[in-house]
C-alpha cells in the first residue's frame, strides 16, 4: 500500500525515495549497491525511531486520521475470523458507519461493534465518514443485548470524529440514543472491552465506549471535542488546533496517566499505517489478555467493578489540598 506521508514524515519519505531509486539503479545497471542500500535502510529506521519517539499531541491526531491507517473492518479481517455482519436497528434502518456482528477471536466467539470510515470519497459517503446516526447506536445496543443473551463478550472498535450532527440525526434523537447506550452498558451482564483504534471523538465514541477495559493505540486520540472544535471556541480560529490538542490531554499517554484508559497498545515503528499485520497482532494480543482477565470474574463482581471504575473518574482533590495547606500554615 502506498502511504501518503504526513508533513513531519517528509524526511522519511525522502529517504524512502532515495532507497527506491538506488534499488532501481542497481537492478538496471547490474551494479552491486548492497552496502549503500543497507546504509539507507538503517538510516530510515533510525529516522523513524527518532521522529516517532518524540511526537506531540497534534502529530498523533494527524496519525490517528491517516487514511492508510487500519480501519475496523481491516482489523476484523486480520485479527478476527468468521465475521458475520448483522444489519439494522429494527426501528429505522441500517447504519453503514456502525458495522457489527459475530466474530471469533483466538477461538472464542464474541460480538464486535465498530465505527467504519472510508478510504475514498465514495466509501466515505457510504460510511458517513465514520459518524454514526441514531440507528447506528440503536443497532449497537441490539447487538450488545444479543451478546448478553448468549453470554458472549462485547468488543467495541472506536474510530469516529463524533456522532453525526445533521438535522436528520437530531430529529431521530441522536443524544437520546447515545444516552440510552451509556445507561444500558453500565448494566450489561457480560464483559465489554473497548479499543480506540483511531479517532475517539466526543459522545460518538463514548456511545459504544463504556467498558470494563478501555484500550487505546498509542497514536490514537480520545477527547470530548476535536482540536479544531476546541480551537474555534477558545481562540476563534481552527489554526490553533495544535495548541488545543496539547491542552486537551487527548493522547494515550495522557489518558493512561489520568486513569481514564487501562492500557496503551503499542504500534509498529512509524505507526499502524505502515504495518497493518503487526498492528492487528498487537490488538489481538491485547484483547485476548483483557478478555481472559474479565471472563473469570463472577457477574456481580464484574458489574460492581465497572460501576466503581467510572465513579472514580474525574475526582477533584483541590479542596483537600487547600485544607491541608491551611492546616500546615497554622
C-alpha positions in Angstrom: 0.0 0.0 0.0 1.3 3.4 -1.0 1.4 5.5 2.2 0.9 9.3 1.8 3.5 10.9 4.1 2.4 13.5 6.7 4.3 16.8 7.0 6.6 15.6 9.8 7.2 12.3 7.9 8.8 14.1 4.9 12.4 13.2 5.9 11.4 9.5 6.0 9.7 9.9 2.6 12.8 11.5 1.1 15.0 8.6 2.3 12.5 6.0 1.0 12.6 7.7 -2.4 16.4 7.6 -2.4 16.2 3.9 -1.5 13.7 3.1 -4.3 15.9 4.9 -6.8 19.0 3.2 -5.6 17.4 -0.3 -5.9 16.1 0.6 -9.3 19.5 1.8 -10.5 21.2 -1.3 -9.0 18.8 -3.6 -10.9 19.0 -1.8 -14.2 22.8 -1.3 -14.3 23.6 -4.7 -12.6 25.7 -2.9 -10.0 26.2 -4.2 -6.5 25.0 -1.5 -4.2 24.1 -3.7 -1.3 26.2 -1.7 1.2 24.6 1.6 0.1 21.1 0.1 0.2 21.7 -1.3 3.7 23.0 2.1 4.9 19.9 3.9 3.7 17.6 1.2 5.2 19.4 1.7 8.6 19.0 5.5 8.2 15.3 5.1 7.6 14.8 3.0 10.7 16.9 5.5 12.7 14.9 8.4 11.4 11.6 6.6 12.1 12.6 5.9 15.7 13.8 9.5 16.2 10.6 11.1 14.8 8.1 8.7 16.4 9.8 8.8 19.8 9.1 12.5 20.2 5.6 13.1 18.7 3.5 15.9 20.1 -0.3 15.7 20.6 -1.2 17.3 17.2 1.1 14.9 15.3 -0.6 12.0 17.0 -4.0 13.4 16.0 -2.8 13.5 12.4 -1.6 9.9 12.5 -5.0 8.8 14.1 -6.7 10.3 11.0 -4.3 8.9 8.4 -6.3 7.4 5.5 -3.8 4.5 5.2 -4.3 3.5 8.9 -6.1 0.2 9.5 -9.9 0.6 9.9 -12.2 -1.6 11.9 -13.0 -3.9 9.0 -9.3 -4.3 8.4 -8.8 -5.5 12.0 -11.8 -7.8 11.7 -10.1 -9.4 8.7 -6.6 -9.6 10.2 -7.2 -10.1 14.0 -10.5 -11.9 14.0 -12.1 -14.7 11.9 -15.6 -15.9 10.9 -17.1 -12.4 11.0 -20.8 -12.4 10.3 -22.2 -8.9 9.9 -25.7 -8.2 11.3 -27.8 -5.3 9.9 -30.4 -2.9 11.1 -31.7 -1.5 14.3 -35.3 -2.9 13.8 -36.6 0.6 14.1 -35.4 2.8 11.2 -32.6 1.3 9.0 -29.1 0.1 8.8 -26.2 2.5 9.5 -23.2 1.7 7.4 -21.0 3.8 9.7 -21.5 1.3 12.5 -20.9 -2.3 11.3 -21.2 -5.1 13.8 -21.9 -8.8 14.3 -20.5 -12.1 15.5 -16.8 -12.9 15.1 -14.2 -15.3 16.5 -11.1 -14.1 18.4 -8.4 -16.7 19.2 -11.0 -19.5 19.0 -13.7 -17.7 21.1 -16.9 -16.3 19.8 -17.7 -12.6 20.6 -19.8 -9.7 19.3 -17.9 -6.9 17.7 -19.3 -3.4 17.2 -17.3 -0.8 15.3 -17.1 2.6 13.6 -16.0 2.3 10.0 -14.6 5.1 7.8 -13.9 5.0 4.1 -10.6 5.4 2.2 -12.0 7.3 -0.8 -14.9 9.7 -1.4 -17.4 7.1 -2.5 -16.8 4.9 0.5 -16.7 7.8 2.9 -20.1 8.9 1.7 -21.4 5.4 2.2 -19.9 5.2 5.7 -20.8 8.8 6.5 -17.1 9.5 7.3 -17.4 7.2 10.4 -20.0 9.4 12.0 -23.0 7.2 13.1 -26.6 8.2 13.1 -29.1 7.3 15.9 -29.9 4.0 14.2 -26.2 3.1 14.4 -26.2 3.3 18.2 -29.5 1.5 18.4 -28.1 -1.3 16.2 -25.1 -1.4 18.5 -27.4 -1.8 21.5 -29.4 -4.5 19.8 -26.1 -6.4 19.2 -25.0 -5.9 22.8 -28.2 -7.3 24.1 -27.8 -10.3 21.8 -24.3 -10.8 23.3 -25.8 -10.6 26.8 -28.4 -13.2 25.8 -25.8 -15.7 24.6 -23.2 -14.8 27.3 -20.7 -13.6 24.7 -18.1 -10.8 25.3 -18.6 -7.4 23.6 -15.7 -5.8 21.8 -16.0 -2.2 20.6 -13.6 -0.7 18.0 -13.8 3.1 18.2 -12.8 5.3 15.3 -15.0 8.3 14.8 -14.7 12.1 14.7 -18.1 12.1 16.6 -21.7 11.2 16.1 -23.4 12.7 13.1 -24.7 16.2 13.9 -27.1 16.6 11.0 -30.8 17.6 11.2 -32.0 14.1 10.5 -29.9 12.7 13.4 -31.3 15.3 15.7 -34.9 14.5 14.5 -34.3 10.9 15.3 -32.8 11.7 18.7 -29.1 11.2 18.5 -28.4 12.4 22.0 -31.1 10.1 23.4 -29.7 7.1 21.6 -26.2 7.6 23.0 -27.6 8.3 26.5 -29.6 5.0 26.4 -26.4 3.1 25.3 -24.5 4.6 28.2 -27.2 3.5 30.7 -27.5 0.1 29.3 -23.8 -0.6 29.0 -23.4 0.1 32.7 -25.8 -2.7 33.4 -24.9 -5.1 30.6 -24.5 -8.6 32.0 -21.4 -9.6 30.0 -17.9 -8.3 29.8 -17.1 -5.3 27.5 -13.8 -4.3 26.0 -13.5 -1.1 24.1 -10.5 -0.1 21.9 -9.8 3.3 20.4 -8.1 2.4 17.2 -8.0 5.9 15.6 -10.2 8.9 16.4 -12.2 8.8 19.6 -14.4 11.9 19.2 -16.9 13.0 21.9 -20.2 11.2 22.6 -19.9 9.5 19.3 -17.1 7.4 20.7 -18.5 7.1 24.2 -21.7 5.7 22.8 -20.0 2.3 22.4 -17.1 3.0 24.7 -18.3 2.4 28.2 -16.5 -0.8 29.1 -14.8 -2.9 31.7 -11.5 -2.4 29.9 -10.7 0.6 27.7 -7.6 0.1 25.5 -6.1 2.6 23.1 -3.5 2.5 20.3 -0.5 4.7 21.1 -1.2 7.0 18.2 -4.9 7.3 18.6 -6.7 10.1 20.4 -9.8 10.2 22.7 -11.3 13.6 23.5 -14.6 15.4 24.4 -14.1 17.6 21.4 -11.9 17.7 18.3 -8.8 20.0 18.5 -10.3 22.1 15.7 -13.6 22.5 17.5 -11.8 23.4 20.7 -9.7 26.0 18.9 -12.7 27.5 17.2 -14.4 28.0 20.6 -11.4 29.2 22.6 -9.2 31.0 20.0 -12.0 31.7 17.5 -9.9 30.1 14.7 -9.1 26.5 13.7 -5.4 27.3 13.1 -4.9 27.0 16.9 -5.7 23.2 16.7 -2.1 22.2 17.7 -2.3 24.2 20.9 -5.8 22.9 21.6 -4.5 19.3 21.1 -1.9 19.8 23.8 -4.3 21.4 26.2 -6.9 18.7 25.8 -4.6 15.9 27.1 -6.1 13.6 24.4 -3.2 11.2 23.8 -3.0 7.6 25.1 -0.1 8.6 27.4 -2.0 11.4 29.0 -5.2 9.4 29.4 -3.3 6.5 30.9 -1.7 8.8 33.5 -5.2 10.2 34.3 -6.5 6.6 34.7 -9.1 7.2 32.0 -7.9 4.2 30.0 -6.5 0.9 31.1 -3.8 0.0 28.5 -1.8 1.6 25.7 -1.4 -0.8 22.7 2.0 -0.3 21.0 2.1 0.4 17.3 4.7 -0.7 14.7 7.6 1.6 14.1 6.3 4.5 12.0 2.6 4.0 13.1 -0.1 1.4 12.4 -0.5 2.7 8.8 3.0 1.3 7.9 2.3 -2.3 9.1 -1.3 -3.4 9.3 -0.4 -7.0 10.2 1.8 -6.0 13.1 -0.8 -3.6 14.4 -3.5 -6.3 14.2 -1.3 -8.8 16.0 -0.8 -6.3 18.8 -4.5 -5.6 19.0 -5.3 -9.3 19.1 -2.8 -9.9 21.9 -4.2 -7.1 24.0 -7.8 -8.2 23.5 -7.0 -11.8 24.4 -5.3 -10.7 27.6 -8.1 -8.3 28.6 -10.9 -10.9 28.0 -9.0 -13.6 29.9 -8.9 -11.3 32.9 -12.6 -10.5 32.7 -14.2 -13.8 31.8 -13.2 -15.4 35.0 -14.9 -12.8 37.2 -18.3 -13.5 38.7 -21.0 -11.4 37.1 -21.8 -9.4 40.2 -18.1 -8.6 40.8 -17.8 -7.5 37.1 -20.8 -5.1 37.4 -19.5 -3.7 40.7 -16.1 -3.1 39.3 -17.5 -1.4 36.2 -19.5 0.9 38.4 -16.6 1.8 40.6 -14.3 2.3 37.6 -16.5 5.2 36.3 -17.3 6.6 39.8 -13.6 7.1 40.4 -13.0 9.2 37.3 -12.6 12.9 37.5 -12.2 13.2 41.2 -11.0 16.6 42.2 -8.7 17.0 45.2 -8.1 20.7 45.2 -10.3 21.3 48.3 -8.5 18.7 50.3 -5.1 20.1 49.2 -6.3 23.6 50.2 -7.4 22.4 53.6 -4.1 20.7 54.3 -2.2 23.8 53.3 -4.2 26.0 55.7 -3.7 23.5 58.5 0.1 23.4 57.9 0.2 27.3 58.0 -1.5 27.2 61.4 
